[in-house]
Amino acid sequence: MRVRPISVLSLVAAAICLTGVAVRARQEPPTFRGGINLVSLNVVVKDSRGRAIRNLSGGDFEVFDQGKPVRLADFRVDDDPVSLAVLLDTSGSMTLGDRLDTARRAATTLFEQFGPTDEAGLFTFDNSLRAVVPFTIDLRKLRKGLEQVSPFGSTSLYDAVAAAARRLADRHASRRAVVVITDGFDTSSEISAVAAAGLAGSIDVPVYVLAVAHDEGRTDPRATAVEPVAGGGVARLDDLTEHTGGLSFSAEGQLETGLAVKQILTDLRTAYLLAFTPDPAPGWHQLVVRVTKKNARVRTRAGFWMTAPETLLRHPVAPLAR
C-alpha cells in the first residue's frame, strides 16, 4: 500500500473541540461569547540560531488584532508542567515495514524527556479514537501502553485529533499540545475540508506532527503538498502546523527523532503566555505578534474566530498563506 500524505484536516480539526464546541456541531468555527473574554496565546520566541529567548518582558511584545495594536491583559513566563495528548496512528498501513516500531520509539523518546510533573495521555486511532492510557505522570503506564497497541483498520485522523484535543482541553495545564505520530492521511473522517480550512488558525494549542517512514524513502513534511487551496497552489504540511503555532518533523531515525522531541518540549517549556481582550467584531481575526528585540523570530497561532455571521458558519474560510 502506498502511503499518501498527511491531510490538512489532521492539523486543524482539534480547533473545534478545544473551544468546547460539541462534536455534532463541529462545522462551526470556535467563538468567544459573554462577559470579558480573553484570547490566549502561546508564543515561542527564538534567535536567529534557533535558540529560545528567555529574558523578555510583556513590554517587549507587540500584538496586533486585525492590524490594530492591543494591550496585554496577562503575561506569564511560569515554569508550568507540560500536558500532551499523544496520538499514535494504528491504521492498517502502519503494518508496512517497521513503521509501528518507529512510531513507538518516537513516543518513547518523547516520554523519556518528561519532567517529574509533566503528563501525557496516550491515544491510538484507526477508524476511531481509543484512550490507551488516561492522562498520567506515570511513565511506566505510558510505556506499558505502547506495548499494547497494534495496527488495524482505516484512518480517521481528523476525527481522532479533534476528539483527543477535546480531552486535552479538560486539562488545566497552560503548556499543552497535541502530538500526532503518523505515516498516512485520512480515509474515513466525517469533518469537512471546508470547515477544517476555516479553523486552521483558531486553535490556541499547538499541533505537532512526527511523520514516520514513507514507502518512497525519507518523509520531508516541509515538502509535502497535502491539499489544493482556493486561488491555486497547495497547502503544505508545514504551513498548516504553523497556523496553530506548532511544527512538523520527520521521525525516521533515532537522532532526528530525539532532536524533534527536544524541540517540541523546549517550545512548550519556554513559550510566553499572553492574553488580551479582543475586538468584538465578528469573523476571522488575523493575529500578528512581534518582539522588539533584534533578530527575534516569533511563532504563535495565526488567528481566531469571533462570533461569525450565519453565512460564515456555513462556509468558514481562513487564509492559509503566511
GIRA-V84329 format. One record per residue. PHI is phi in degrees with one decimal (999 if undefined). Layout:
BEGIN
PHI
PHI
END
This chain:
BEGIN
999
-82.9
-79.2
-99.5
-67.4
-64.3
-84.0
-56.1
-67.5
-60.6
-94.4
-124.3
-61.2
-59.9
-59.9
-62.4
-80.5
-64.1
-98.5
83.6
-76.4
-64.1
-59.1
-68.8
-111.2
-74.8
-78.4
-86.9
-73.1
-66.0
-130.3
-116.0
-135.3
77.3
65.6
-92.7
-103.3
-114.5
-94.8
-98.2
-137.3
-95.9
-119.1
-95.8
-124.8
-132.8
-87.0
-66.6
-100.5
82.1
-94.5
-63.6
-96.3
-109.9
-106.5
-89.8
-115.2
-58.4
-69.1
-82.9
-105.4
-123.1
-118.0
-121.9
-105.9
56.8
83.2
-102.7
-66.8
-121.9
-94.6
-70.3
-95.6
-154.7
-148.6
-140.1
-131.5
-62.2
-90.4
-81.1
-64.6
-96.6
-127.2
-120.7
-99.9
-100.7
-107.3
-107.9
-68.2
-123.5
-71.6
-58.7
-67.7
-73.9
-77.8
-74.0
57.8
-111.5
-61.2
-66.0
-62.2
-62.6
-64.7
-62.3
-62.8
-62.8
-65.8
-61.3
-59.7
-62.6
-65.3
-66.5
-97.7
-71.6
-85.2
-64.7
-111.3
-73.0
-134.4
-149.4
-111.8
-103.4
-125.5
-120.6
-147.5
-130.8
-94.1
-159.6
-91.3
-129.8
-85.7
-80.2
-134.7
-61.5
-53.8
-156.0
-98.8
-84.6
-65.4
-63.6
-65.9
-66.7
-64.7
-63.7
-62.6
-62.5
-70.2
-89.8
-82.5
-147.1
-77.7
-171.1
90.6
-86.0
-118.7
-108.4
-63.7
-63.4
-62.0
-65.2
-62.3
-62.3
-66.6
-66.3
-64.3
-64.7
-67.1
-64.7
-63.1
-76.8
-77.5
-95.4
-67.0
-87.8
-107.7
-136.7
-159.9
-103.7
-117.4
-106.8
-114.4
-153.0
-119.9
-135.0
-136.3
-69.1
-123.8
-147.5
-74.1
-95.6
-65.7
-87.0
-66.6
-61.8
-64.9
-64.4
-62.6
-69.7
-98.4
-55.4
-102.1
-86.3
-79.9
-103.0
-123.6
-67.5
-111.0
-112.3
-121.8
-106.7
-96.0
-88.4
-54.9
-103.6
-53.4
-93.2
116.4
-58.3
-93.1
-113.1
-57.7
-69.4
-107.4
-91.1
-83.0
-105.9
-167.6
-64.3
-122.0
-59.1
87.1
99.6
82.2
-136.3
-89.6
-107.0
-54.4
-63.4
-60.0
-74.1
-66.0
-65.9
-63.5
-99.0
89.0
-98.7
-146.5
-122.6
-139.7
-81.0
-133.4
-103.2
-116.1
-62.4
-66.0
-68.9
-65.1
-61.0
-67.1
-63.8
-62.5
-60.4
-66.8
-58.5
-69.6
-64.2
-55.0
-68.2
-73.6
-106.7
-64.3
-87.8
-105.8
-116.8
-150.2
-150.0
-86.2
-81.0
-63.0
-76.1
-56.5
-69.0
109.0
-79.0
-113.1
-79.5
-108.8
-132.1
-121.3
-123.4
-123.4
-70.9
-65.1
-64.3
68.1
-78.3
-114.3
-112.8
-133.9
-158.3
-71.0
-82.9
173.3
-157.9
-100.3
-97.8
-48.4
-103.8
-63.3
-58.4
-65.6
-72.8
-65.1
-75.4
-136.3
-71.2
-132.0
-114.5
-65.6
-96.1
-68.5
-73.2
END
